[in-house]
Amino acid sequence: AVIALMVLVVPQFAELYGRYDAALPLPTRVLLGMSHLVRHYWWACLLAVGAAVGWARAFLRTRKGRYLWDRTKLKLPIFGSLFLKMAMARFSSLLALLYANGVPILKALEAVSRAVGNAAVGREIGTVANSVREGKGLSGGMERSAYFTPLVRHMTAVGETSGSLQEILDSTSSYYDLEVRVLVGNLTGLIEPILTFGLAGAVLFLALAIY
């Protein structure tokens, strides 16, 4: 609908405004400029979007790009908490599975760091592995981490002390799985008002620019 307005409707208003020698308000000038860009340089817009998407995909395939993107996701408002809880659930589940099957803890941490699904958290798991090599244990390495939640740190310490690390990690994974499901349900309910607010903003801008 917005594209149709830009191509069909706004040019008619531009012709009307051109009959009067008067300074146009800023929203109107912005709208007219956008309309001119869409009508006359649509090919450049498509090329720019395609180039940006191609560059982003190539950058995300690099180790640095993947790390920066995953770190940024963890800092997003609202969604950052979801991504972190998903990573904690996957970490706890995978480590419990490998530990239960007799995989040495260092090799288990190395495998989990690659499979946790977040490069930033994976790097922190590597730091925890270094702490284990130094004899400080899992919980000791997690204490200095920026991503491991207090619950994971506390439950891991309890598991190491009691000798029931597998059971504790399984319980932690189940807890975060439930947290993720609840949070996803809440975010799903927010989609409609967010879209409504965005649409209202677009309509308000168009109305102010034209009238």
C-alpha positions as CSV (number, residue, x, y, z in Angstrom):
1,A,0.0,0.0,0.0
2,V,2.8,2.4,0.8
3,I,4.6,1.7,-2.5
4,A,1.3,2.2,-4.4
5,L,0.9,5.6,-2.6
6,M,4.5,6.5,-3.5
7,V,4.1,5.7,-7.1
8,L,0.5,6.7,-7.9
9,V,-0.8,9.2,-5.3
10,V,2.1,11.2,-4.0
11,P,3.2,12.4,-7.5
12,Q,-0.3,14.0,-8.0
13,F,0.2,15.9,-4.8
14,A,3.7,16.9,-5.8
15,E,2.2,18.4,-9.0
16,L,-0.4,20.3,-6.9
17,Y,2.3,21.6,-4.5
18,G,4.5,22.7,-7.4
19,R,1.8,25.3,-8.4
20,Y,2.5,27.3,-5.3
21,D,5.7,29.1,-4.5
22,A,5.8,28.2,-0.8
23,A,8.2,26.4,1.5
24,L,7.0,22.9,2.2
25,P,7.1,21.3,5.7
26,L,9.9,18.9,6.4
27,P,7.7,15.7,6.4
28,T,6.3,16.7,3.0
29,R,9.7,17.2,1.5
30,V,10.9,13.9,2.9
31,L,7.8,12.1,1.4
32,L,8.3,13.8,-2.0
33,G,12.0,12.8,-1.9
34,M,11.1,9.2,-1.1
35,S,8.5,9.1,-3.9
36,H,11.0,10.5,-6.4
37,L,13.6,7.9,-5.3
38,V,11.1,5.0,-5.7
39,R,9.8,6.1,-9.1
40,H,13.0,7.1,-10.8
41,Y,15.7,5.1,-9.0
42,W,14.0,1.9,-8.0
43,W,16.7,-0.1,-9.7
44,A,19.3,1.5,-7.5
45,C,17.3,0.8,-4.4
46,L,17.0,-2.9,-5.4
47,L,20.8,-3.0,-6.1
48,A,21.6,-1.4,-2.8
49,V,19.3,-3.8,-0.9
50,G,20.8,-6.8,-2.7
51,A,24.3,-5.6,-2.1
52,A,23.6,-5.0,1.6
53,V,22.0,-8.5,2.0
54,G,24.9,-10.2,0.2
55,W,27.5,-8.4,2.2
56,A,25.7,-9.2,5.5
57,R,25.4,-12.9,4.6
58,A,29.1,-13.1,3.6
59,F,30.1,-11.3,6.8
60,L,28.0,-13.6,9.0
61,R,29.8,-16.6,7.5
62,T,33.1,-15.4,9.0
63,R,34.1,-16.2,12.5
64,K,34.3,-12.6,13.6
65,G,31.0,-11.7,12.0
66,R,29.2,-14.6,13.6
67,Y,30.6,-13.7,17.0
68,L,29.6,-10.1,16.7
69,W,26.1,-10.9,15.5
70,D,25.6,-13.5,18.3
71,R,26.9,-11.1,20.9
72,T,24.6,-8.4,19.6
73,K,21.6,-10.7,19.8
74,L,22.3,-11.3,23.5
75,K,22.1,-7.5,24.1
76,L,18.8,-6.9,22.3
77,P,16.0,-5.6,24.5
78,I,13.4,-8.3,25.3
79,F,14.8,-10.8,22.7
80,G,18.2,-10.9,24.3
81,S,16.8,-12.7,27.3
82,L,15.2,-15.2,25.0
83,F,18.4,-16.0,23.1
84,L,20.4,-16.3,26.4
85,K,17.9,-18.7,27.9
86,M,17.9,-20.8,24.8
87,A,21.7,-21.0,24.9
88,M,21.6,-21.9,28.6
89,A,19.0,-24.7,28.0
90,R,21.1,-26.1,25.1
91,F,24.4,-25.9,27.1
92,S,22.9,-27.7,30.1
93,S,21.2,-30.4,28.0
94,L,24.3,-31.1,25.8
95,L,26.7,-31.1,28.7
96,A,24.5,-33.4,30.7
97,L,24.2,-35.8,27.8
98,L,27.9,-36.0,27.1
99,Y,28.8,-36.2,30.8
100,A,26.3,-39.1,31.2
101,N,27.9,-41.0,28.4
102,G,31.4,-40.8,29.9
103,V,32.9,-38.1,27.8
104,P,35.7,-36.3,29.6
105,I,34.6,-32.9,30.8
106,L,37.2,-31.0,28.8
107,K,36.2,-32.8,25.5
108,A,32.5,-32.3,26.5
109,L,33.0,-28.6,26.9
110,E,34.8,-28.3,23.6
111,A,32.0,-30.1,21.8
112,V,29.3,-28.0,23.6
113,S,31.1,-24.8,22.7
114,R,30.7,-25.6,19.0
115,A,27.1,-26.9,19.3
116,V,25.5,-24.4,21.7
117,G,24.3,-22.3,18.8
118,N,25.8,-18.9,19.9
119,A,29.4,-18.0,19.1
120,A,29.6,-15.6,22.0
121,V,28.4,-18.1,24.5
122,G,30.6,-20.7,22.9
123,R,33.7,-18.5,23.5
124,E,32.7,-18.2,27.1
125,I,32.5,-22.0,27.3
126,G,36.0,-22.2,26.0
127,T,37.0,-19.8,28.9
128,V,35.3,-22.2,31.3
129,A,37.3,-25.1,29.9
130,N,40.5,-23.2,30.5
131,S,39.4,-22.7,34.1
132,V,38.8,-26.5,34.4
133,R,42.3,-27.1,33.1
134,E,43.6,-24.9,35.9
135,G,41.7,-26.9,38.5
136,K,39.1,-24.3,39.3
137,G,36.2,-26.4,38.2
138,L,33.1,-25.6,36.1
139,S,31.5,-23.2,38.6
140,G,34.8,-21.4,39.2
141,G,35.1,-20.6,35.5
142,M,31.5,-19.5,35.2
143,E,31.8,-17.0,38.0
144,R,33.8,-14.7,35.8
145,S,31.6,-15.2,32.8
146,A,29.3,-12.4,31.5
147,Y,26.8,-14.8,30.0
148,F,26.2,-17.7,32.4
149,T,23.2,-16.9,34.4
150,P,23.3,-17.0,38.3
151,L,21.0,-20.1,38.2
152,V,23.4,-22.0,36.0
153,R,26.4,-21.0,38.1
154,H,24.7,-22.0,41.3
155,M,23.2,-25.3,40.1
156,T,26.6,-26.3,38.6
157,A,28.3,-25.6,41.9
158,V,25.7,-27.7,43.7
159,G,26.1,-30.5,41.2
160,E,29.9,-30.5,41.5
161,T,29.8,-30.5,45.3
162,S,27.1,-33.2,45.6
163,G,28.4,-35.4,42.7
164,S,25.2,-35.2,40.8
165,L,26.2,-32.9,38.0
166,Q,24.2,-34.8,35.3
167,E,20.9,-34.7,37.2
168,I,21.4,-31.0,38.1
169,L,22.2,-30.1,34.5
170,D,19.1,-32.0,33.3
171,S,16.9,-30.1,35.8
172,T,18.4,-26.8,34.7
173,S,17.8,-27.6,31.0
174,S,14.2,-28.5,31.7
175,Y,13.7,-25.3,33.7
176,Y,15.1,-23.1,30.9
177,D,13.1,-25.1,28.2
178,L,9.9,-24.1,30.2
179,E,11.1,-20.5,30.5
180,V,11.7,-20.3,26.7
181,R,8.3,-21.6,25.9
182,V,6.6,-19.1,28.3
183,L,8.7,-16.2,26.9
184,V,8.0,-17.2,23.3
185,G,4.3,-17.3,24.1
186,N,4.5,-13.8,25.7
187,L,6.4,-12.4,22.7
188,T,3.9,-13.9,20.3
189,G,1.2,-11.9,22.1
190,L,3.2,-8.7,21.6
191,I,3.5,-9.1,17.8
192,E,0.0,-7.7,17.1
193,P,0.3,-4.5,19.1
194,I,3.8,-3.9,17.8
195,L,2.6,-4.2,14.2
196,T,-0.4,-2.1,14.9
197,F,1.9,0.6,16.4
198,G,4.2,0.5,13.4
199,L,1.3,0.8,10.9
200,A,-0.2,3.7,12.8
201,G,3.1,5.5,12.7
202,A,3.4,5.0,8.9
203,V,-0.2,6.3,8.4
204,L,0.4,9.2,10.7
205,F,3.6,10.2,8.8
206,L,1.8,10.0,5.4
207,A,-1.1,12.0,6.8
208,L,1.1,14.7,8.2
209,A,3.2,14.9,5.0
210,I,0.3,15.2,2.7
211,Y,-2.2,17.3,4.6
